[in-house]
Structures are given as C-alpha cells and as structure tokens.
Amino acid sequence: MKSCSSELKIGETGIITDVNLDEIPLKLIEMGCLPGNTITLIQIAPLGDPYYFNVNDSHVAIRLETAKQITITKA
C-alpha cells in the first residue's frame, strides 16, 4: 500500500518508492532519501512538526510538508 512518510506511526518502517525532487532539499537526498532505502519514524515533535526519521542509519528531522513529498510502501 503506497502512502507518504508523514502517514507512518512511531516505530513503523517503510521503503521509499518515490520522492518529489522539486520539493525535497538536496541535503535530504544526499543523506539517503532515495527510492529503495528504508525510513522509520522515530518521533514527532510536540507541536506536530517536524518529524524525526531514521533514513539508512541517519537521523533526520523533516518538516511535515516535506515528509508528504516522500512516497513509501509500508514494510
């Protein structure tokens, strides 16, 4: 089932299937936000933004609107 990374629940893992290259910062792509890589939601900030993910053993904070641009398949 395809969804976006912002739909993961804490502790859930997905496989990145697509990213919107026009909306994703280059730094996230360099850190591994690429199709085929795993992404796990670690925590959500108290006010709901940003989301903290583990992407290929890198911990990254991603804003909600950016997380919506990362298409995943839940593992």
Number of C-alpha atoms within 10 A of each C-alpha: 6 13 17 20 28 21 14 17 13 14 11 14 21 22 20 24 19 17 20 12 12 8 13 18 13 11 9 15 13 9 14 18 24 20 15 14 14 22 28 23 22 18 17 18 10 8 6 10 14 19 21 18 24 18 22 14 12 11 15 17 17 20 14 15 13 19 20 19 19 23 21 27 18 20 11
